[in-house]
Amino acid sequence: MNMHDIQISLLRGVCQIPAYVAFEKDFFKDEGINLQIAIEPTAWQVPHKLETDLSQFAIFPWTRVAAAEEQGIPLVTVAGSGHEEAAIIVRKGMNIKDVKSVAIPQRGGMKDLTAMGLLESLGWQDIEQIRQPSGDGAIIAFFGMGTDAASMIEPYATMLEEMGVGRIVKRTGDIWPGAPGCSLSTTWDFVKREPDIVYAMVKAFVRGHEYVKQNPDEVCDIARKYIGVNPGFIRAALKNNHPDIDAIRSEESMNKILSLMIKLGYIKKMPSNYLTLEYVDRVKQDLGI
């Protein structure tokens, strides 16, 4: 079997677990992929790495894939992963109506959009929004008592709740049921040039996804060294937030999110060419899922 050298950009979170597992269990090697992992400090740097071929694949917010279309960067999501992945956490013992500030990462990701979508329903239209350069920044701002609330992905929200620091008050699914978050993506140029490699990557990733469902305790221990938190927190987070390769089929929720992005001025019009279900469908059929 000819091995193909591929680099994938990953972040840290529950949404990335299928990739961690597929790598550790050699599923990518099984499919002829010699995979190198790059753990990126923040999602907003990833489109440039894909555009310049520093990475050929990434798991990062599908909203950034969709927004890249207007910037002339032809990205495409080929499989779901994150599912209702962001949460709003409020300081323990604080009433929602007493919140005066919320930490939110840079514009365009699901942590940001979940916060923006929930501001009105939480009665937070006039509270101070403390923008941070990354999701880690929002977590630190909250943990360091710089804000009363913060938007973050799992397992960090569950971790802070279980540590007694705060409580989760809303999740992405409360406004956009089934909404995808970070998803497996590449460029259209790579899809057209190397369709067999795209298929192999999706197949290995889907195998990782299925392994997560069947072996939650083992995969939480695998994820620990990538995410950097105790496996118990990861296991607890999986009860409410789990990867889903089919999350990218949630068309109604995705269109609502894109409409909010237009309203907020993040994009000017609805993107039309940021997603393909071809590879997930083929892999699921071939694996009998």
C-alpha positions in Angstrom: 0.0 0.0 0.0 1.3 3.4 -0.9 1.3 5.8 2.1 0.3 9.4 1.7 1.8 12.1 3.9 -1.0 14.3 5.2 -1.0 16.9 8.0 -4.2 17.7 9.9 -4.8 20.8 12.0 -6.7 20.0 15.2 -7.9 22.0 18.2 -8.6 20.8 21.7 -12.0 19.6 22.7 -14.6 16.9 22.8 -15.4 17.7 19.1 -11.9 16.5 18.1 -12.0 13.1 19.9 -12.7 11.0 16.8 -9.5 12.3 15.2 -7.4 11.7 18.3 -8.7 8.2 18.5 -8.4 7.4 14.8 -4.7 8.6 15.0 -3.9 6.6 18.2 -5.6 3.4 17.0 -3.8 3.6 13.6 -7.0 3.9 11.6 -5.4 6.5 9.3 -2.5 4.1 8.7 -5.0 1.4 7.9 -6.3 3.6 5.1 -2.9 4.4 3.7 -2.5 7.8 5.4 0.8 8.7 7.2 -0.8 11.4 9.3 0.9 14.2 11.1 -1.1 16.2 13.7 -0.7 19.9 14.4 -2.5 21.1 17.5 -3.3 24.7 16.7 -3.6 27.5 19.3 -6.8 29.0 17.8 -9.2 28.2 15.0 -9.0 31.5 13.1 -5.4 30.6 12.0 -6.6 27.4 10.3 -8.0 28.7 7.0 -4.6 30.2 6.0 -2.9 26.8 6.7 -5.4 25.0 4.5 -5.1 27.7 1.8 -1.3 27.5 1.7 -1.2 23.7 2.0 0.6 23.7 5.3 -2.2 21.5 6.4 -4.4 19.5 4.0 -7.2 18.8 6.5 -8.5 20.4 9.7 -11.2 20.0 12.3 -12.4 23.5 13.1 -15.8 25.4 13.0 -17.8 24.9 9.8 -18.9 28.5 10.2 -15.3 29.5 9.4 -15.4 27.2 6.4 -18.6 28.9 5.2 -17.2 32.4 5.8 -14.0 31.7 3.9 -16.1 31.5 0.6 -16.4 35.3 0.6 -12.7 35.7 1.2 -11.9 33.7 -1.9 -10.7 30.7 0.1 -12.5 27.6 -1.4 -12.9 25.4 1.7 -15.3 22.5 2.1 -16.6 20.5 5.1 -16.6 16.7 4.3 -17.8 15.3 7.7 -19.4 16.4 10.9 -17.8 16.1 14.3 -18.8 18.7 16.9 -22.4 18.6 17.9 -24.2 21.4 19.9 -20.7 21.9 21.2 -20.7 25.4 22.9 -22.1 26.3 26.3 -22.6 29.4 28.3 -21.4 29.2 31.9 -22.2 31.6 34.7 -20.4 32.0 38.0 -21.7 29.7 40.7 -24.3 31.3 42.9 -24.9 34.2 40.5 -28.4 34.9 39.2 -28.5 35.1 35.4 -30.2 38.6 35.6 -27.2 39.8 37.7 -24.6 39.0 35.1 -22.7 42.2 34.0 -20.0 40.8 31.7 -19.4 37.8 29.4 -16.1 36.6 27.9 -16.4 35.6 24.2 -13.7 34.4 21.8 -13.0 36.0 18.4 -15.8 36.4 16.0 -17.0 33.5 13.7 -16.8 30.3 15.8 -19.6 28.5 17.6 -18.6 29.8 21.0 -19.0 33.4 19.7 -22.2 32.6 17.7 -23.8 30.7 20.6 -23.2 33.7 22.9 -24.6 36.1 20.3 -27.6 34.0 19.7 -28.4 33.7 23.4 -27.8 37.2 24.6 -31.4 38.3 24.1 -32.9 35.1 25.6 -30.7 35.5 28.7 -31.6 39.2 29.0 -28.0 40.2 28.4 -28.5 42.7 25.5 -26.7 45.5 27.4 -24.0 43.6 29.3 -20.3 44.1 28.6 -18.8 41.7 26.1 -15.1 41.0 26.8 -13.6 39.7 23.5 -10.7 37.3 23.9 -8.2 36.1 21.2 -9.1 32.5 21.7 -11.4 30.1 23.5 -8.6 29.6 26.1 -8.7 33.3 26.7 -12.4 33.2 27.5 -11.9 30.3 29.9 -9.1 32.2 31.7 -11.1 35.4 31.9 -13.9 33.5 33.6 -11.7 31.4 35.9 -9.7 34.5 36.8 -12.9 36.2 37.8 -12.5 38.8 35.1 -16.1 38.2 33.9 -19.3 36.9 35.3 -20.0 34.5 32.4 -18.2 33.0 29.4 -18.9 31.0 26.3 -16.8 27.9 25.7 -16.8 24.4 24.3 -16.7 21.1 26.1 -15.2 19.6 28.1 -14.2 23.0 29.7 -17.7 24.0 30.6 -18.4 20.7 32.3 -15.0 20.9 34.0 -15.7 24.3 35.5 -19.1 23.1 36.6 -17.8 20.0 38.3 -15.0 22.0 40.0 -17.7 24.2 41.5 -16.6 27.3 39.7 -19.7 27.9 37.6 -22.9 26.4 36.2 -23.9 25.8 32.6 -27.1 27.8 31.8 -27.5 27.3 28.1 -26.1 25.2 25.3 -25.9 25.6 21.5 -28.7 23.1 21.2 -31.1 25.3 23.2 -31.3 27.6 20.2 -30.1 25.5 17.3 -30.9 21.8 17.9 -28.5 19.5 16.2 -26.2 22.2 15.1 -22.7 21.1 14.0 -19.6 22.7 15.4 -16.0 21.8 14.5 -16.1 19.6 11.4 -13.6 17.8 9.2 -12.7 20.1 6.4 -10.3 20.6 3.5 -10.1 22.6 0.3 -12.1 22.1 -2.9 -8.8 22.0 -4.8 -7.6 19.0 -2.7 -11.0 17.3 -3.1 -10.7 17.6 -6.9 -7.1 16.7 -7.0 -7.1 13.8 -4.5 -10.6 12.3 -4.1 -9.2 8.9 -3.0 -7.3 10.5 -0.1 -10.3 12.5 0.9 -12.3 9.2 1.0 -9.5 7.5 3.1 -9.4 10.4 5.5 -13.2 10.4 6.0 -13.2 6.6 6.4 -10.6 6.6 9.1 -12.3 9.5 10.8 -15.7 7.8 10.8 -14.1 4.7 12.2 -12.8 6.8 15.0 -16.2 8.3 15.5 -17.7 4.8 15.8 -15.0 3.8 18.3 -15.9 6.7 20.5 -19.5 5.6 20.8 -18.5 2.0 21.7 -15.5 2.7 24.0 -16.2 6.0 25.9 -13.9 5.3 28.9 -10.9 4.3 26.8 -11.3 7.3 24.4 -11.5 9.7 27.3 -8.1 8.5 28.5 -6.8 8.9 24.9 -8.2 12.4 24.7 -6.6 13.5 28.0 -3.2 14.1 26.5 -4.6 16.2 23.7 -7.1 18.2 25.6 -5.1 18.4 28.8 -7.9 17.8 31.4 -8.8 14.8 33.6 -10.5 12.0 31.8 -13.4 12.1 34.3 -14.3 15.6 33.1 -14.2 14.5 29.5 -16.4 11.5 30.3 -18.9 13.7 32.1 -18.9 16.1 29.1 -19.7 13.3 26.7 -23.0 12.7 28.5 -24.3 16.0 27.1 -22.1 16.7 24.2 -20.8 14.0 21.8 -19.3 14.0 18.3 -21.7 13.4 15.4 -20.6 12.8 11.8 -24.1 13.6 10.6 -24.4 16.9 12.4 -23.7 18.6 9.1 -27.1 17.4 7.9 -28.8 19.9 10.3 -29.8 22.2 7.5 -32.4 24.2 9.4 -30.1 25.0 12.3 -27.2 25.8 10.0 -29.3 28.2 7.9 -30.4 30.0 11.1 -26.7 30.3 12.1 -25.7 31.6 8.7 -28.6 34.1 8.8 -27.3 35.4 12.2 -23.8 35.7 10.7 -25.3 37.9 8.0 -27.2 40.0 10.6 -24.0 40.4 12.6 -22.0 41.5 9.5 -19.7 38.5 9.6 -20.7 37.5 6.0 -22.6 39.4 3.3 -24.7 36.6 1.8 -25.5 32.9 2.2 -22.6 30.7 1.1 -23.5 28.0 -1.4 -20.5 25.8 -1.8 -19.0 25.0 1.6 -20.3 21.4 2.2 -20.4 18.0 0.6 -22.1 14.9 2.0 -20.6 12.6 -0.7 -17.8 11.1 1.3 -19.7 10.6 4.5 -22.5 8.9 2.6 -20.0 6.6 0.7 -18.1 5.7 3.9 -21.3 4.9 5.9 -22.5 2.7 3.1 -19.2 0.9 2.8 -18.9 0.4 6.5 -22.5 -0.7 6.9 -23.4 2.1 9.3 
